[in-house]
Amino acid sequence: MFRKIIFWLSLGLFAFLSVWLGMYFYQKGKTDPVIYKTEKPFRTDISRKTVATGSIVPRREVQIKPQASGVIEALFVEAGQQVRAGQLLARVKLVQSITGKNNDLMSMNSARNQVESAKIAMDNAKIELDRQKQLYDQKVVSQQEYNRFVFDYNARKETYETANQNLRLVNQGVLQNSGAVANEIYATLDGTVLDVPVKVGSSVIERNNFNEGTTVAIIADMNSLVFEGKIDESEVGKLQPDTEMELNIGAIEGKKYKARLEYVSPKGVEKEGAIKFDIRAKLLLEAGDNLRAGYSASADILLEKKKNVLAIKESMLQFGKGEKGKDSVFVEIEGAKKQEFKKKLVKTGVSDGLNVEILSGIGEKDNIKLPPMKDREKKEENK
């Protein structure tokens, strides 16, 4: 009797566990059907851009160099100062040497001797002229005789002035008639002094056919700035003259500057394994804009723009092998029955990285399936 009770209890427990485990695994294996989200194509404007990196530089920038070697005796400007063409920037103290040009000791001694000789001759001519003037006033000498002494004095005076002029040219580099001073350095254009790389007491070398000379100051016209950058060879052919672009300057946040393309280099150069072409664009500054030379900048260049085109989000595109093993681009569109999709090949146009133009394959009323992975990513972004 006891054995029968144990048997029936064991059988009941086995039956209960079997039913319970069956229901558990049934519920475990039961999942909700996947519901795919869909979106319709839409119309929008799509622009394709490229980015060129470069910097802001003045259109006109010149290096001012001395016309005579020597030592900087005085500086009259500093970096950041506005100057006008012809304004005095610095003065050079000429260094005297036996082999120097225009300022050697032998030339200076010769020039001084000529001045002294010319002055003695002029003074003697003046004394003789004054004596002849008294005689002429007394009617002792004729007009013709008096004029000869006047002419002689004027000639001696001219010789003296020429000797003085030569002495100044040798000693200080002065050319009286032209107003040019070889040992004084002047600005050659209106603008801003960007840099003064020398100091008082610095030695400088004159510019000549064999030496570019020492730079005393760098002057630029900051009212005419340009963007100079480089663009890849794959996109240079799409650039058009007067193409407008937007500049993003790293040092100035939250503001974009307009520029207009004015030059594309006819020859590319290799940089980091790619061929790059130099470009230049004129900055279209507004009143109150204050930029500095040397700012790094990136230019957003509009290569192509289409208005009111049929488009979808680029994330909806799928890629695979089509007929004859060729690469194909397709989307999945919903059929007459909900949540039933079929592949549809599409032809795409311009893309801006977010939206892509659809040239053929689907219409505005089609419901396009969001790929599962992209759908999950979108859900995470919405969260």
C-alpha positions as CSV (number, residue, x, y, z in Angstrom):
1,M,0.0,0.0,0.0
2,F,2.8,2.4,0.9
3,R,4.6,1.7,-2.4
4,K,1.5,2.6,-4.4
5,I,1.2,5.9,-2.6
6,I,4.8,6.7,-3.4
7,F,4.3,5.7,-7.0
8,W,1.2,7.9,-7.6
9,L,2.8,10.9,-5.8
10,S,5.9,10.5,-8.0
11,L,3.8,10.2,-11.1
12,G,1.8,13.3,-10.2
13,L,4.9,15.3,-9.4
14,F,6.4,14.3,-12.7
15,A,3.2,15.3,-14.6
16,F,3.1,18.7,-12.8
17,L,6.8,19.4,-13.6
18,S,6.3,18.4,-17.2
19,V,3.3,20.7,-17.7
20,W,5.1,23.6,-15.9
21,L,8.3,23.3,-17.9
22,G,6.3,23.0,-21.1
23,M,4.4,26.3,-20.4
24,Y,7.6,28.0,-19.3
25,F,9.5,27.2,-22.5
26,Y,6.4,28.0,-24.6
27,Q,6.3,31.5,-23.1
28,K,10.0,31.8,-23.3
29,G,10.1,31.1,-27.0
30,K,7.1,33.3,-27.8
31,T,8.3,36.8,-29.1
32,D,6.5,39.8,-30.4
33,P,6.8,40.2,-34.2
34,V,9.3,42.9,-35.4
35,I,7.5,46.1,-36.5
36,Y,9.7,48.1,-38.9
37,K,9.3,51.8,-39.1
38,T,8.8,53.5,-42.5
39,E,9.3,57.0,-43.8
40,K,8.3,58.7,-47.0
41,P,10.6,60.6,-49.4
42,F,10.5,64.3,-49.1
43,R,11.5,67.4,-51.1
44,T,14.3,69.6,-49.9
45,D,17.3,71.6,-51.1
46,I,20.6,69.7,-51.1
47,S,24.1,71.3,-51.3
48,R,27.4,69.5,-51.7
49,K,30.3,71.2,-50.1
50,T,34.0,70.7,-49.7
51,V,36.4,72.1,-47.1
52,A,39.7,73.8,-47.8
53,T,42.1,74.6,-45.0
54,G,44.4,77.7,-45.1
55,S,45.0,81.0,-43.4
56,I,44.2,84.7,-43.6
57,V,46.9,86.8,-45.2
58,P,47.2,90.4,-46.5
59,R,47.0,90.8,-50.2
60,R,49.9,93.3,-50.1
61,E,52.7,92.6,-47.7
62,V,56.2,94.0,-48.2
63,Q,59.5,93.7,-46.4
64,I,61.3,97.0,-46.0
65,K,65.1,96.8,-46.3
66,P,67.9,99.3,-46.0
67,Q,69.8,100.9,-48.9
68,A,73.0,101.1,-46.9
69,S,74.8,98.7,-44.5
70,G,75.3,99.8,-40.9
71,V,73.9,99.8,-37.5
72,I,70.3,100.8,-36.5
73,E,70.6,104.2,-34.9
74,A,66.9,104.9,-34.3
75,L,63.5,103.2,-34.8
76,F,60.4,105.4,-35.2
77,V,57.7,102.7,-35.5
78,E,56.6,99.6,-33.7
79,A,54.4,96.5,-34.6
80,G,50.7,97.4,-34.9
81,Q,51.3,101.0,-35.8
82,Q,49.6,102.6,-38.9
83,V,52.0,104.2,-41.3
84,R,51.8,106.1,-44.6
85,A,53.9,105.7,-47.7
86,G,57.0,107.9,-47.3
87,Q,56.9,107.9,-43.5
88,L,60.3,107.5,-41.8
89,L,60.7,104.1,-40.2
90,A,64.3,104.0,-39.1
91,R,67.8,105.5,-39.4
92,V,71.0,103.6,-40.0
93,K,74.4,104.8,-38.8
94,L,76.8,104.1,-41.6
95,V,79.9,102.1,-40.7
96,Q,83.1,103.6,-41.9
97,S,85.6,101.2,-43.4
98,I,88.6,101.4,-45.7
99,T,87.0,99.1,-48.3
100,G,83.4,100.4,-47.8
101,K,81.3,101.7,-50.7
102,N,80.5,105.4,-50.7
103,N,81.6,105.9,-47.1
104,D,85.2,104.8,-46.9
105,L,87.8,107.0,-45.3
106,M,89.6,107.7,-48.6
107,S,86.5,108.9,-50.3
108,M,85.5,111.0,-47.3
109,N,88.9,112.7,-47.1
110,S,88.9,113.5,-50.8
111,A,85.3,114.9,-50.6
112,R,86.3,117.1,-47.6
113,N,89.3,118.4,-49.5
114,Q,87.2,119.3,-52.5
115,V,84.8,121.2,-50.2
116,E,87.6,123.1,-48.6
117,S,89.1,124.0,-51.9
118,A,85.8,125.0,-53.4
119,K,85.0,127.2,-50.4
120,I,88.4,129.0,-50.6
121,A,87.8,129.7,-54.3
122,M,84.3,130.9,-53.7
123,D,85.3,133.2,-50.8
124,N,88.1,134.7,-53.0
125,A,85.6,135.2,-55.9
126,K,83.2,136.9,-53.4
127,I,85.9,139.3,-52.2
128,E,86.9,140.2,-55.8
129,L,83.2,140.6,-56.8
130,D,82.6,143.0,-53.9
131,R,85.6,145.1,-55.0
132,Q,84.5,145.2,-58.6
133,K,81.0,146.1,-57.4
134,Q,82.4,149.3,-55.8
135,L,84.3,150.2,-58.9
136,Y,81.3,149.5,-61.1
137,D,79.2,151.8,-58.9
138,Q,81.8,154.5,-59.4
139,K,81.7,154.0,-63.1
140,V,85.4,152.9,-63.1
141,V,84.7,149.5,-64.8
142,S,82.3,148.7,-67.6
143,Q,79.2,146.5,-67.4
144,Q,80.9,143.8,-69.3
145,E,83.9,143.6,-67.0
146,Y,81.7,143.5,-63.9
147,N,79.5,140.7,-65.4
148,R,82.6,138.6,-65.8
149,F,83.3,138.7,-62.0
150,V,79.6,138.0,-61.3
151,F,79.7,134.9,-63.5
152,D,83.0,133.7,-61.9
153,Y,81.5,134.0,-58.4
154,N,78.4,132.1,-59.4
155,A,80.5,129.3,-60.9
156,R,82.6,129.1,-57.8
157,K,79.5,129.0,-55.7
158,E,78.0,126.2,-57.8
159,T,81.2,124.2,-57.4
160,Y,81.1,124.6,-53.7
161,E,77.5,123.4,-53.5
162,T,78.4,120.4,-55.7
163,A,81.3,119.5,-53.4
164,N,79.1,119.7,-50.3
165,Q,76.6,117.5,-52.0
166,N,79.2,114.9,-52.8
167,L,80.4,115.0,-49.2
168,R,76.9,114.4,-47.9
169,L,76.5,111.5,-50.3
170,V,79.7,109.9,-49.1
171,N,79.3,110.6,-45.4
172,Q,75.6,110.1,-44.9
173,G,74.2,109.0,-48.2
174,V,72.3,112.2,-48.8
175,L,71.2,113.2,-52.3
176,Q,69.9,116.7,-51.9
177,N,68.1,117.2,-55.1
178,S,66.1,113.9,-55.0
179,G,65.3,114.1,-51.3
180,A,66.2,110.4,-50.9
181,V,68.3,109.5,-47.9
182,A,70.3,106.3,-48.2
183,N,70.7,105.9,-44.4
184,E,67.1,106.7,-43.7
185,I,64.5,104.0,-44.3
186,Y,61.0,104.9,-45.4
187,A,57.6,103.1,-45.8
188,T,56.8,102.2,-49.3
189,L,53.0,101.8,-48.9
190,D,50.1,102.7,-46.6
191,G,49.4,100.0,-44.1
192,T,50.0,98.4,-40.7
193,V,53.4,97.5,-39.4
194,L,53.2,93.7,-38.8
195,D,56.7,93.2,-37.4
196,V,59.9,95.1,-36.7
197,P,62.5,92.2,-36.5
198,V,65.4,94.5,-35.6
199,K,66.3,96.6,-32.6
200,V,68.4,99.7,-32.0
201,G,72.0,98.7,-32.3
202,S,71.3,95.8,-34.6
203,S,73.6,95.5,-37.7
204,V,71.9,95.5,-41.1
205,I,73.0,94.7,-44.6
206,E,71.9,96.7,-47.6
207,R,70.0,95.0,-50.4
208,N,71.9,94.5,-53.6
209,N,72.2,92.1,-56.5
210,F,74.0,89.5,-54.3
211,N,72.2,89.9,-51.0
212,E,68.5,90.3,-50.3
213,G,69.4,92.5,-47.3
214,T,68.2,92.7,-43.7
215,T,64.5,93.2,-43.1
216,V,63.9,96.2,-41.0
217,A,60.1,96.2,-41.0
218,I,57.2,94.2,-42.5
219,I,54.2,96.3,-43.7
220,A,50.9,95.1,-45.0
221,D,47.6,96.6,-46.1
222,M,45.2,95.1,-43.6
223,N,42.2,96.6,-45.4
224,S,42.6,94.0,-48.2
225,L,42.7,90.5,-46.8
226,V,42.6,87.2,-48.7
227,F,42.2,83.5,-47.8
228,E,44.9,81.3,-49.1
229,G,44.4,77.5,-48.9
230,K,44.6,74.2,-50.7
231,I,42.0,71.9,-52.3
232,D,42.1,68.3,-53.4
233,E,42.5,67.5,-57.1
234,S,39.3,65.5,-57.2
235,E,37.3,68.7,-56.5
236,V,39.3,71.5,-58.1
237,G,37.6,70.8,-61.5
238,K,34.2,71.7,-59.9
239,L,35.2,75.1,-58.8
240,Q,33.8,78.0,-60.7
241,P,35.1,81.6,-60.9
242,D,33.6,83.9,-58.2
243,T,32.3,81.0,-56.2
244,E,31.2,82.2,-52.8
245,M,32.4,80.4,-49.7
246,E,32.1,80.7,-45.9
247,L,35.2,81.0,-43.7
248,N,35.4,79.5,-40.2
249,I,38.2,81.1,-38.3
250,G,39.5,79.1,-35.4
251,A,40.3,82.1,-33.2
252,I,36.8,83.6,-33.6
253,E,34.0,81.4,-32.6
254,G,30.4,81.8,-33.6
255,K,30.9,83.9,-36.7
256,K,31.3,83.1,-40.4
257,Y,32.9,85.3,-42.9
258,K,32.0,85.6,-46.6
259,A,34.7,85.2,-49.3
260,R,34.7,85.0,-53.1
261,L,37.1,82.7,-55.0
262,E,39.4,84.7,-57.4
263,Y,42.3,82.3,-58.2
264,V,43.0,78.6,-58.6
265,S,46.5,77.5,-59.2
266,P,47.1,76.0,-62.7
267,K,49.6,73.5,-61.2
268,G,49.1,71.2,-58.3
269,V,51.7,70.1,-55.7
270,E,52.0,66.8,-53.9
271,K,51.3,67.0,-50.2
272,E,50.9,64.1,-47.8
273,G,50.6,61.7,-50.8
274,A,47.8,63.7,-52.5
275,I,47.9,66.4,-55.2
276,K,46.7,69.8,-53.9
277,F,46.0,73.0,-55.7
278,D,46.4,76.5,-54.2
279,I,43.4,78.7,-54.1
280,R,42.9,82.3,-53.1
281,A,39.7,84.1,-52.1
282,K,38.9,87.7,-51.4
283,L,37.3,88.3,-47.9
284,L,34.1,90.3,-48.0
285,L,34.4,92.1,-44.7
286,E,31.7,94.1,-43.0
287,A,32.0,97.3,-41.1
288,G,33.6,96.6,-37.7
289,D,35.3,93.3,-38.7
290,N,38.8,93.3,-37.3
291,L,41.0,90.3,-38.4
292,R,44.7,89.7,-37.9
293,A,47.1,88.3,-40.4
294,G,48.0,84.7,-39.9
295,Y,44.7,83.4,-38.5
296,S,44.1,79.8,-39.5
297,A,40.8,79.2,-41.3
298,S,38.8,76.6,-43.1
299,A,36.6,77.4,-46.1
300,D,33.3,75.7,-46.8
301,I,33.1,75.8,-50.6
302,L,29.8,75.2,-52.4
303,L,30.4,72.7,-55.2
304,E,26.8,71.9,-56.2
305,K,23.4,72.9,-55.1
306,K,19.9,71.6,-56.1
307,K,16.6,73.0,-55.0
308,N,13.4,71.2,-54.3
309,V,14.6,67.7,-55.2
310,L,13.1,64.4,-54.1
311,A,15.3,63.0,-51.4
312,I,15.5,60.5,-48.6
313,K,17.8,60.1,-45.6
314,E,21.1,58.6,-46.6
315,S,20.8,56.1,-43.8
316,M,17.9,54.4,-45.6
317,L,20.1,53.3,-48.5
318,Q,21.2,49.7,-48.6
319,F,24.0,48.2,-50.7
320,G,24.4,44.8,-52.2
321,K,25.0,42.8,-55.3
322,G,22.5,43.2,-58.1
323,E,22.1,41.5,-61.5
324,K,25.3,40.0,-62.9
325,G,27.1,40.5,-59.6
326,K,27.2,44.3,-60.0
327,D,27.1,46.6,-57.0
328,S,23.6,48.1,-56.5
329,V,21.9,50.6,-54.3
330,F,18.4,49.8,-53.2
331,V,15.8,50.5,-50.6
332,E,13.0,48.4,-49.3
333,I,9.5,49.7,-49.9
334,E,6.2,48.6,-48.3
335,G,3.8,46.8,-50.5
336,A,0.0,46.7,-50.4
337,K,0.1,44.6,-47.3
338,K,1.5,46.2,-44.1
339,Q,5.0,45.1,-43.0
340,E,5.7,43.3,-46.3
341,F,8.6,44.8,-48.1
342,K,10.3,44.4,-51.4
343,K,13.6,45.6,-52.8
344,K,13.7,48.5,-55.2
345,L,16.8,49.7,-57.0
346,V,17.3,53.4,-56.9
347,K,19.5,55.9,-58.7
348,T,21.0,58.6,-56.5
349,G,22.2,62.1,-57.2
350,V,23.9,64.7,-55.0
351,S,24.3,64.1,-51.3
352,D,25.2,66.4,-48.4
353,G,26.0,63.5,-46.0
354,L,22.6,63.5,-44.4
355,N,20.1,63.6,-47.3
356,V,20.6,62.1,-50.8
357,E,18.8,63.0,-54.0
358,I,16.7,60.3,-55.6
359,L,16.8,60.4,-59.4
360,S,14.7,57.3,-60.1
361,G,13.3,54.1,-58.5
362,I,10.8,55.4,-56.0
363,G,8.1,58.1,-55.7
364,E,6.9,60.5,-53.0
365,K,4.1,58.1,-51.8
366,D,6.3,55.1,-51.2
367,N,6.9,54.0,-47.6
368,I,10.5,53.2,-47.2
369,K,11.7,50.7,-44.6
370,L,14.3,51.8,-42.1
371,P,16.9,49.0,-41.9
372,P,16.9,47.2,-38.6
373,M,20.3,48.4,-37.5
374,K,19.6,52.0,-38.5
375,D,16.2,51.7,-36.8
376,R,17.9,50.7,-33.5
377,E,20.4,53.5,-33.8
378,K,17.6,56.0,-34.4
379,K,15.8,54.7,-31.3
380,E,19.0,55.2,-29.2
381,E,19.4,58.7,-30.6
382,N,15.8,59.6,-29.7
383,K,16.4,58.4,-26.2
